[in-house]
């Protein structure tokens, strides 16, 4: 369980990146964060990852306060951030090697995740020879290989073309259904948030607070297929969320 209690982040004493955010995320939930540009979505995610310290308030994961980065909270960024001098397999096994996992287990885990993310046959390829979608698959595998209990994703598909992005969304749900990790996903795309999430947190404009929480699981069961995007319910929820965000932009 993730508990965010009255978290606030201020830069240079007067720039309020995150105003006052309180939020509880249940274990195993997939939660997306939406909001106007500049409202602090990524800042909130980085505080949860332990990369940024809150000015005030606390963040706890499974009862332990977050004070620094930890392998139990895996982070996937918008850019793949793979090591260009390593092969895909070497990238995926790197985190396990740092944590002291034995070579035999590293190889076994790498093979499992390479197959899971659909990169079989590319184990010995270098990142610069892969497409953007393939790089993001490898980046996800590298994070998943250290078996984090929490998966943090900062617009991981934002730089991909529409077709690849939709394919990656479907693959992410397949992986998430197998691993059962708690996931917090930052995005600007309402459709992406609706398709992926159990719940959607809408942040207000800066200084941000939680404007609303939409329970998507009340409307769409799992597993989900792409055709839910064509349903009347999906359209109504999209319009509802767009109205919330548009209202915050014009405030």
Steps between C-alpha positions, in 0.01 A plus 500: 500500500614853416399783732568860400418730791480880454801503268625839383801597290632856475803610297700817576260585784227631268445255210238252619532191279263288709253671731336254739448145379357216707431165338479130582575235237409142585743217437474367145304797364583671172457874557554770238558867575354768273502878527589823322856548376727620778276380784773281652406152376859397431625674815256294706621182330865590560426561869338157518810356336721665763684716245356826638437578867163656590509842663238372743278198543586131482490216250495140622508174305384192689544692825856620435570868438656586165827689552714388205485285185460128559485194271155422639372802304587465133492806272436508124566836336373659180839433340624142518832591677662172400878474515605530133820297548309199636294244312132463582569198721783683678270798560231276644739311729686813618269581792504141621880497483520816712273333757729198517278250320698199377582458132283193448194670648573819303507304175179318586315819595628684194375226269160505671455876463642512147233250400231681699564832326533351153871559438608141441769503234624846601691399814837591348383815321608846615245774579591716200384222267150483651182699437357729768240243603759224529723722713211569738426129523862441597489785752189348661666159512807644674277648770279192534799265526586627850143416606385835644176504697415843354532604136527874430454614140557858383333534158686194372317494166483875442771504231357208300281515190128429548505142373803399708359679802174303489692175456722583799195577714360156427835335572535691827163370617605146408821536703325669792237224514782246537707689758223657712710801594357825628534750217489881494494631143536866401353598164352791305272264306146456633439201271819332623404553864149362445622192316772409751374598842302374795480858623589841355621781726437847359726771641400865505709773343799623699522508798359154451270293715282199422204636305323170444545122494316303231448128564537353150465144629133570572444540126744259332596152611834333437646373277434791265504518124558802277136512393393648835617829350199484266241463777261771614628469858858562390391810307304634797794448739738662251274806479467512880877492549565748221251738661678475836842571349372779276335665799828490691688654207257793483491565876 
